[in-house]
Amino acid sequence: MARLGLGLAALGRPGYMTVGHASDIASADVDALQQQAFTVLDAAYAGGVRHVDVARSYGRAEMFVRRWLDARAHANVVVSSKWGYRYTANWQAKADSHEVKDLSATNLEAQWLESRELLGKALKIYQIHSVTLESGVLEDDEVLRKLERIRKEGVDIGLTVTGPRQAEIIRRALGHKLFTSVQATWNVLERSAEEALAEAHEHGLAVIVKEALANGRLTQRGDVPAMAELSRKKNTPPDVLALGAALAQPWAKVVLSGAATVEQMQSNLKAAPFESKDIAAMREDPEVYWARRSQLEWS
């Protein structure tokens, strides 16, 4: 059965595109944000979370996790990170550019060295960040050779996918024996990849679910009337229901929480596998879903 993990996209930098994110960050000072990350990580660990997901583009997330692990001496935490985007917001919540995508072999080499230096042996899974069909990265022999070299150093190789064609990307990745995990967006609004994720699971890949709360749309701050109504009917917070729906998927190994506060983390930890006709009826057309996501503001 899937367990919760914690993604640090919303805690490694001052800005992120989660609904209401600005109100979650008490201070954009680096030391203050690191301390906030520590308190959320502590709450997650106390609640049984043993998987933490970061990326080179998540500001200082890798550094925060390494410092937290050093301070707490936790040896049983799986850390996954990603390469492929460079953080460009210069520690600003509002910026013309927050991250720049670069899936070249040159960038892989540079970012791998950075991730390895920061995370050391704590880094267990290294993922290509947001693979799309247009990127061509799955056909880039130089990238694939470098990833194979990293795999031989003892680090598992995965990929994350994004956009309305996630299923096609996942199936294409299944043709490569290199990958041991896939991280994809799945939530009660965007379910288009679930059959491909089931296939990935059958092929032996670990499936990691991201954006189970649809960047905040499936929380108390959200814009989904059907979820708000179900929350009232069940007397259960919407985040608990939405995460429960993800935890109920038989192919999911880890479902990432994106909690930015201790209160959010503690609420997320109450989630248990949950399915209902009401949940199934919330599904959106993937093109509509991703268009809506692209319009979310960074705050």
BELMO-V109291 format. One record per backbone hydrogen bond with DSSP energy under -1.0 kcal/mol. NH is the residue of the N-H (numbers start at 1). CO is the residue of the C=O. If there is no record, write none. Layout:
nh->(NH:NH)
co->(CO:CO)
This chain:
nh->(3:5:6:7:8:11:12:19:21:23:24:33:34:35:36:37:38:39:40:41:42:43:44:45:46:47:48:49:52:53:54:56:58:60:61:64:65:66:67:68:69:70:71:72:73:78:79:80:81:83:86:88:100:102:108:109:110:111:112:113:114:115:116:117:118:119:120:122:123:124:125:126:127:128:129:131:139:140:141:144:145:146:147:148:149:150:151:152:153:154:155:156:158:159:160:161:162:166:169:170:171:172:173:174:175:176:180:182:183:184:186:187:194:197:198:199:200:201:202:203:204:205:206:208:209:210:214:217:218:219:222:228:229:230:231:232:233:234:235:236:241:242:243:244:245:246:247:248:249:252:253:254:255:256:257:265:266:267:268:269:270:271:274:280:281:282:283:284:289:290:291:292:293:294:295:296:299)
co->(253:255:51:257:53:8:8:215:18:20:21:29:30:31:32:33:34:35:36:37:38:39:40:41:42:43:45:44:78:6:80:82:55:12:58:60:61:62:63:64:65:66:67:68:69:50:122:52:125:127:100:98:86:84:104:105:106:107:108:109:110:111:112:113:114:115:116:119:120:79:79:156:81:158:83:160:136:137:139:140:141:142:143:144:145:146:147:148:150:151:150:124:126:181:128:183:131:163:165:166:167:168:169:170:172:173:157:206:159:208:210:190:191:193:194:195:196:197:198:199:201:200:180:182:254:184:211:214:213:216:219:224:225:226:227:228:229:230:231:231:237:238:239:240:241:242:243:244:246:249:207:207:3:209:5:261:262:263:264:265:267:268:244:276:277:279:280:189:285:286:287:288:289:290:292:293:16)
